């Protein structure tokens, strides 16, 4: 999948609070280290807790500010959160 399409779809799912499909974007053993909240979330169960707490719980909306595609499978994404 093209990175730009992946990122746009991922953000749309997050903004729609679509937990099931949002989690499908993550590897089942992924590790999310969010220094802004001071926690590490492991696997789908941890990422689900993170998503439900910080996105759904706070009604967070995410807007893409900048996308720099570095390679076929690497990008730098800058977003703005509101909620």
N, C-alpha and C positions, 0 to 999 in steps of 0.2 A: 504494500500500500504506500502511496506517496505520502511523505511527511506532512505536507500542508493540509491534505484532506484528513489525515489522521488527527492532527491537532484541532482542526475545525470541528470534526465530529466529536472528539473528546470534550471540548469546551461546550458544545451544544448539549451533550448528555449531562454534563455537570450542571449547566444552567437550567436544565429541565428536571433536575433532581431524580434522574433515572438511575437508581442505584444498581440494578441488575446489569444493564448494558454498560454503565460506567465501569463496573468491576471487570467486565469482559475485556476492557482495554489494558488491564494490568495482568502481568504474569502471576499465576497463582502463588508463587513464592516471592513476589516482589517485596522490596523493603522501601518504605517511604519515610525519609528522615526530614521532618519539617522543623527546622530550627526556630521558626517564629512561634511555635507552640511548645517547643522543648520536649518533643516526644518522637519516638521512632515507632512506626506502625508496620507490622510484619504480616505478609500474606493477605489473602482476600478478607479474612475476618478482621484484621487490624485496619486495613484500608477502608473497609466498610464502616467501622467505628469512627474513623477519622472523617470520612465523607458525611456520615449522618450527623456527627457532632458539629463540625466546622462549616459545612456547606448547607446542608438542609436545616440544621438547628439555628444557624444565624441568617438563613435565607440569602446566602452569599451568591452574588452574580459575578462572573468572570468575563473580562473583556480583553481580547488580544490587543496588545499595544505594538509588539514587534516580534517578528519571526525571522531569525537568521538560520537558513539551512546550511549546515556545515558540510555534511556528506549525505550519502544515501540513507543512512540510519542514525544521523545525529543532527540535533538542532538546538539552538538557544532560543527559549521562549520567554518573552517578557509580557506579563499580564497585569491587569489592574483589578483589584477586588473591591466590591461594594456590598453592603448588606448590614 
